Amino acid sequence: MGIDLRAVWRAYATYSGASPVTRGFIAARLVVAPLGPLTEEARPLKGRLLSLGSGVGIVERYLAEINPDLHIEGIDLDPQRIELIRSTQERSPRVTLRQGDATKVDEPAVYDAVLVCDALHHFDPESHKPLAEAIAACLKPGGVCIVKDLDVRPRWKYEWNRLHDRIVAGPDPIFCRSPEEMSELFAGAGLIPERVERTDHLLTPYAHYVVRARKP
């Protein structure tokens, strides 16, 4: 399933009025993010989706554009990103963003899906196990967790990804897991892995993969 380019444009247009720097960052995020695999994952979903570490929310707004049955609630630490979403809320009303620590989710089992897109490798590795357990707890039975992250191999892609994150996110430590390790992490939290797949192409510099795991 490919990218919906019209939905990409509609999502980008919701940031009308943002600064040129912000819009440039959003455009770059749209180019880098593997929207095709995320499109495939998002289309069958319905109901409430919790997105952890959602940043400026462009991936979430794209997913809302391709799936009118989704209501997306994001969590992010950065108050400037919260204000950006708030100030443009009327253009994408089914995507909200609240300030909070995405590694300390404490929600009842009210979500149909949880998305963690390019965020886990920025979190303290000690938080990964309790976070996976918290994600499992906040899902309804039958709900899915979708993790899009970056692999540790091949080495040249891993080093490029680290350089990219240093430029964009600063000097904080980065801890990547392989798709197999990520799958095991969520299996240990009681979810059943359904998809564990590299989604990048041979010569692209980003080692994208998707793990989908379902709550029994």
C-alpha positions in Angstrom: 0.0 0.0 0.0 1.5 3.3 -1.1 1.6 6.8 0.2 -1.4 9.0 -0.3 0.2 12.1 -1.7 -3.0 14.1 -1.5 -3.3 13.3 2.2 0.4 14.3 2.6 -0.4 17.7 1.1 -3.5 18.1 3.2 -1.6 17.3 6.4 1.2 19.7 5.5 -1.3 22.4 4.7 -2.7 22.2 8.3 0.5 24.0 9.4 -0.3 27.1 7.4 0.9 30.2 9.3 3.8 28.4 11.1 7.2 29.8 10.7 9.3 28.9 7.6 11.7 27.0 9.8 8.9 24.9 11.3 7.4 24.2 7.9 10.8 23.2 6.5 11.2 20.8 9.4 7.8 19.4 8.8 8.5 18.9 5.1 11.7 17.1 5.9 9.9 14.9 8.3 7.4 13.9 5.6 10.3 13.0 3.3 12.1 10.9 5.8 9.2 9.1 7.5 8.2 5.8 6.0 4.6 6.8 5.4 3.9 3.8 3.1 4.2 1.2 5.9 2.4 3.4 8.3 -0.4 3.9 5.8 -0.8 0.2 5.6 -0.9 -0.1 9.4 -3.3 2.8 10.0 -6.0 2.2 7.4 -7.7 -0.8 9.2 -7.8 1.0 12.6 -10.8 2.6 14.2 -11.3 4.5 17.4 -8.8 6.1 19.7 -5.0 6.0 19.0 -2.5 7.1 21.5 0.8 8.4 20.0 3.8 8.6 22.3 6.6 11.1 21.6 4.6 12.6 18.7 6.7 15.7 18.1 5.1 18.2 15.8 2.4 15.7 15.0 2.8 15.6 11.2 2.7 11.8 11.0 -0.4 11.8 13.2 -2.1 14.4 11.0 -1.3 12.4 7.9 -2.8 9.2 9.5 -5.9 11.2 10.4 -6.2 12.3 6.8 -6.1 8.8 5.4 -8.4 7.3 8.0 -11.5 9.3 9.1 -12.3 6.7 11.7 -9.2 7.6 13.8 -9.0 10.0 16.7 -5.4 10.6 17.7 -4.2 11.8 21.1 -0.5 12.6 21.2 1.9 13.1 24.2 5.1 15.1 24.0 7.4 17.0 26.4 8.0 20.1 24.3 5.6 23.0 25.1 6.4 24.7 21.8 5.1 21.7 19.9 2.0 21.7 22.1 1.4 25.3 21.2 1.9 24.6 17.5 -0.7 21.9 17.5 -3.1 24.0 19.6 -2.7 27.0 17.3 -3.6 25.0 14.2 -6.1 22.6 15.8 -9.1 23.7 13.8 -7.4 22.4 10.6 -6.9 18.9 12.0 -9.5 18.5 14.8 -9.1 14.8 15.2 -5.5 15.1 16.3 -4.7 16.5 19.8 -1.5 16.8 21.7 -0.9 17.2 25.4 2.2 17.8 27.4 3.6 14.9 29.3 6.4 12.3 29.7 5.7 9.7 27.0 7.8 7.1 29.0 5.4 7.3 32.0 2.1 6.4 30.5 -0.6 5.6 33.1 -3.9 5.3 31.3 -6.8 2.9 31.6 -7.5 0.3 28.9 -9.3 2.8 26.7 -7.2 2.9 23.5 -7.8 0.9 20.3 -4.2 1.4 19.2 -0.9 2.9 20.4 1.7 4.3 18.0 5.4 4.8 18.9 7.0 6.3 15.8 10.8 7.0 15.9 10.7 7.7 19.6 11.8 4.6 21.5 15.4 5.0 20.6 15.4 8.4 22.2 14.0 7.0 25.5 16.2 5.7 28.4 16.6 2.0 27.7 15.7 1.3 31.3 12.3 2.7 30.6 11.6 0.4 27.6 10.3 -2.6 29.6 8.0 -0.7 32.0 6.8 1.4 29.0 5.9 -1.7 27.0 4.0 -3.0 30.0 2.2 0.4 30.4 1.3 0.3 26.7 -0.2 -3.2 27.1 -2.2 -2.0 30.0 -3.7 1.0 28.2 -4.9 -1.0 25.2 -8.3 -2.5 24.9 -8.5 -6.3 24.3 -7.7 -6.8 20.6 -6.0 -3.4 20.4 -2.6 -3.1 18.7 0.7 -1.4 19.4 2.6 -0.2 16.3 6.2 0.6 16.7 8.2 2.2 14.0 11.9 2.5 14.9 15.4 2.2 13.5 17.5 -1.0 13.4 21.1 -1.4 14.6 22.2 -2.9 11.2 23.7 -2.5 8.7 26.3 -0.5 10.5 26.5 2.3 7.9 22.8 3.0 8.3 23.0 2.9 12.1 25.8 5.5 12.0 23.9 7.7 9.6 20.8 7.5 11.8 22.9 8.5 14.8 24.4 11.5 13.0 20.9 12.5 11.8 19.5 12.3 15.4 22.5 14.3 16.7 21.8 17.1 14.3 18.0 17.1 14.8 17.6 16.1 18.5 20.9 17.1 20.1 23.5 15.2 22.1 21.2 12.9 24.2 22.0 9.2 24.2 20.4 7.0 21.5 19.6 3.4 22.1 18.3 1.4 19.1 17.0 -2.2 19.3 16.8 -4.7 16.4 13.3 -5.6 15.2 13.7 -9.0 16.9 14.6 -7.4 20.2 11.7 -5.0 19.9 9.3 -7.8 19.2 10.5 -9.7 22.3 10.2 -6.6 24.4 6.5 -6.3 23.7 5.9 -10.1 23.8 7.3 -10.0 27.3 4.7 -7.4 28.2 1.9 -9.8 27.1 1.3 -8.6 23.5 1.3 -11.0 20.6 3.7 -9.9 17.7 1.9 -10.0 14.3 4.4 -8.2 12.1 8.2 -7.8 12.5 9.5 -6.3 9.3 12.2 -4.1 7.9 10.6 -1.6 5.6 13.5 0.3 4.1 15.1 -0.1 0.7 18.6 -1.4 0.1 20.2 2.0 -0.6 18.1 4.3 1.5 20.1 5.6 4.6 17.4 5.0 7.2 17.1 1.5 8.7 13.3 1.6 9.2 11.3 -1.3 10.6 7.8 -1.9 11.9 6.6 -4.1 14.7 2.9 -4.6 15.3 1.8 -6.5 18.4 -1.8 -7.2 19.5 -3.3 -7.5 23.0 -5.1 -10.8 23.4 
